[in-house]
């Protein structure tokens, strides 16, 4: 009985709103932790001379044997990552792309339909109105010369294609994966892409130099083929006709994009640590810039409220959107080069305003 009570107690703590866990009752808007020495436990005094490890190995996943042979060959560019939604790992070696089940090292799929060096790979949802029900996801492949969108489908244990309408009950990890050899769409690309992300509504956003791009794609009809184009959301309309205007403002390269599908908010991070906020409206189909927070603004706010030294705020290296299912208040996590985490909250008004928790 005691163990059951403890289990429920732990579950209540884990399910508690992230902001409530961090919020200081004496400071309901801005709070901080980890700044003072007495906030850290001296484990030597607790455990004596027993040696402690900061990190303990949990589980190892090796590369498939076939892929090891490929890695032993000469190559110039390697990228890799995980698609946890479908239970696969991926790796690109120059222009070759590999997928496999990382927990069992099985179902290795080799894909060699890309001619140029692959720089980015991302898994995104197709648009809801996309007509081919055999396609459950779209694999965005960015190369040095073009952007390609490939369809991704799944077969059941009898190798029968599974329709997308049943996706809510599909265990993708235990299904056979099928990537279509011919791209659904392809578009020339002359902009170095830094990051790719998608939304649940099927929108695809790209971070390219100083601009936020979106890929617009639509299926073909009986009199017109499929169409795909890249739209620049950042570039000023006037600068198209008066290029000199672009020199009046400092250029900041966009490094990262993160999306909160629960609130329909998109965030970008620049190489000078500027965070920009875009509202996609309640249906997630529009895009309006609402707020821009420079590093100086963030430093000033935190310095005056929390007393954190500027050295800990030298630069922001990554951002992660926090869905409303995890917190109703905290909406964005930013991590600095010193490992300090900054949590932002949004107040909805005529203009989105950002507050901070450190």
N, C-alpha and C positions, 0 to 999 in steps of 0.2 A: 504493500500500500504506500509506504514511504517513497519507494522508487518511482511509483506512478505519479505521485504528487510532484516529485522533483522533475520528472519528465515534462509535466504540464507547465511547471514553473519555468523551465528552460525554454520551452516552446514560446511562452508568452514573452520572454525577454528577446528571443530571436526575431519574433514577429513584430516587435515594437517598432514604431516609426523611427527611421534613421536619425532624423533631426532631434527627436525627443531624447534619444540616447546621448547625443552630444550637447544638448542645450543646457546652459548654466541657468539655474533658477533665478540667480541674482542679475542676469543680463539676458532678457528675453529675445533680443534681436541679434546681437553680435557676441560671440563667446569664443574662447580659445582654450586649448589644452596642449600639454607637452612642452610648454615654454619654461616651466620652473623645474628645478632639479628634484624637488620633493615629490614630483608626479611620477617618478621612475622608481621601480622597486629594486632594491639591492639584493639580487638573487643569491649572492655569496653568503649573506647573513641568514637567508632562509634555508638554503640547501647545503651550507657548509662548503666542504672542498669537493663536492660532487661536480663532475664536469657537465656543463650544459651546452647544448648545441642550439644555435639560433634557428636553424632549419633542419628538419628531419626528413629523409627521403620517404615518400609515400608509395609511389609506384613508378616503374620504368616502362616506357614503350619504345621498343627498338624499331629501326627502319626495316622494311621488308628486304629480304635477301636480294631480290632482283634489283631493287633500287640502289643497294650498296654498290653493285657492279657499275651502274650508271654514274654514280658519284665518283668512282675511281677514274673515269675518263676525264680528259681535259675539258674544261668549261670556263666561261667568263662570268656568268651571272646566275646566282641561285637565290630563290625566295621560297618561303614556306609558311604555312599557317594551319589553323584548325577551323573547320566548319562544324561546330558542335550541334547545330540544328539537324544535320543529316548524319552525324557520327563519323565524319571523314576528316582525314588530314590531307593536305595538298602540298605539292612541291613543284616548282618550275625550275628547269635546268635549261638555260638559254631559251629556245623556242619550244621545248617539250614540257608537257604538263602531266602530272601524275596525281591520282587520287587513291586512297586506300582506307580501310577501317583501322584506325589507330589502336583500338583496344585488342584486336586479334591479328593484326598484320595480314589480313586477308582482303580479297576483292580488289586487288591492285588493278587500276585502270590506267592505261597508257594512251595519251592523247597527243598526236603530232601534227595536227592540222594548222598550227600557227607557224608562220614562216620567220617572223622577226623575233628578237629577244623580248621575252615577257618581263614586264616591270611590276605589274600589279594584277592581282586576282581577287575578285570579290563575289560572294553569293548574295543575290537579291531576290526579292519576291517579284513575280510578274504582275502587271496591272490586272485588276479584277476582271476587266472586260476582254482580256486576252483570250482569243477564241480556241486555241489548241489546248484541250484539257489534259493531254498527256504530259505537258510541260508544267512541272511543279515549281521550279526555280529557274533563274537565269544566272549564268556564270559570266561575269564581266571580266574580259581579259584585255588588259592595256599593254600594248607593245610600244616600241620606239617609233612606230610609223602609223599605227591605227588602233582603234578601239573596236573590239568584237564582242557580240552578245551571243552566247550559245545556250540552247535549251537543255534543261536537265530533267530527266524523267526517271521513273522507278518501275520495276517489275516485281510481281509477287513471286512466291516460291515455285509457281508453275510457269514463270517467265511470261506472264500475261501483264500488259501495261496497266498500271493503276491510274485511275482518273483523278484529277486535281480536286474534284468535288468531295472526295473522301479523305482529304488531307488531314482533317482534324483527328482522325482515328488511325493514322498511319505511323508505324514505327519505322522511320526511315533507316535507322541503323541496321535493321535486319532485313532490308529489302535490297534487291539488286539495282545498282545505279546505272543509268544509261545517259551518256552525254552525246548529243547529236553532232555528227561530224561537220555538217555545214552550218555556218553561223546564221542566226536569225537576222542579224543586222551587222553591218560593218560601216565604219566611218573613218576617214583619214584624220590623223591627229598630229598636229605640229606643235602642241603645247606639252611641256613636261608635267606629267600628272603626279601629285604628291600623295593623294588619298582618294579612295572611292567608298561610298556608302549608299545604302538604299533605305527606303521606307516601306512600311507594310502596304502602302497604297501602290507600290510598284514604281515609285519615282527613283531616279538614279542621279546622284550628285557627285561631282568631281572637284577636287581642289587642284587648280592649275595655275601656277605662279601667283599672281596677285588677284586672281578672279575665282569666283564660285560659278561653276558650270552645272548645267543639267542636261541629261540626254533625253530628248523627246523621241519616242518611237511609237509607231502604230502599224497595225497589220495592213496588208494590201487588200484591194478590192478587185472586182472583175475587170476594171479598166485602169487600175493603178497599182503598182507594186508596193511592197513594204517601204516605209519611210523612217529614217532616223537622222536626227540633226542635233548639234551641240549648241546650247543657248547659254550666253554669258549673262548671269544675273548681276554682276558687279560693275561691268563697264558702263561708264556714263554715256548716255545717248549723245550728248554734245561732242564728246571726245572723238566720235566717229567722223565728225565734220571739222572739228578744230583740234587736231592732235596735240597742240601745244598745251592745252588745258591739263592734260594728264601729267605734265611736268611740274605743275604747281603744287601737287600733293605728293607726299612721300609714299613710295611703293612698299607694301608689306606683303610678303609671300604667304599664302594660306598653306598651312601644313596639315591640319587635321579637320575632319568634319565628324560630328556626332549628332545623333537624332534621338529625340524623345518622342516615341510614337504614341505615348499615352496622353501627352499634352499637345502634341503636334508643334514642337519647337525644334528648330535646327540651330546648332552652335558651330562656329568655326574658330580655329586658333591660328594666329599668324606667327611668323618667325620672330616677331618682336613682342610676342606674348599678348597681343591684343585679342580679346574675345568678342566676337560679334554674335548677336542674337537675332534670329529670324522667326517670325510667326507664320505658320502654315495654315492658320484658321482651323475651325472646328472639324472640317472634313479632311484636312491634311493636303489640300490640293492647290493652295495658293502659296505665295512666298513674299513676305514684306519684312524688310529690315527694321527692327525696333530699337536696338540698343547696341552701342559699341563701348567696351570697357578697355581702356589702355592699361598697360602695366603701371604707369604712374598713378592712375586713378585707384587701382587696386592697392598699391603700396601706401598711398596716402590714407585711404580708409582704414586699412588694417593697422597701420602705424599709430593712428590716433585712437583707435578703439581697443587694440589688443597689446600694444607695446612690443610687437615682434620686430626684430632687427631686419633692416633692408637686405642683409646678406642672405637671409632665408628666402627672400623674394626676388632674387636676381633674375630669374626667368621662369616661365611656365613651360613645361615640356610636354604635357599631355592633358586632355580633358575627357571626361566621361559623363554622358547624360544619365541622370538618375530618374527612372520611371516613377509615376505616381503610385504604382503598386508597392514600391519600396519606401517612399516617403511622400507625404502630402505637402511638405514644406521645402526640403532640400531638393533641388532640381539639377544641379551640376556640380561635379567634382573636378577640381583642377589640381595638378600635382606640380610642384616647383622642382627645379634642378637639385635642391637640397633635400627633397623628399617630403616637404611639408604639403599637407593637403588642405585645400581651401574649398569650402562648400558654399554654394550660392543658392539663394532663394529668389523667386520672382513674385512681385506684387503686380497683379493685373490692373491696369488703369489705361488712360489714354495712351501712355507710353510705358512699356515694360521697364520696371526699375529693378535693379539687382542689389541685394544685400549679401553680406558675407558671414560665414562661420569658419573659423580656422581650427 
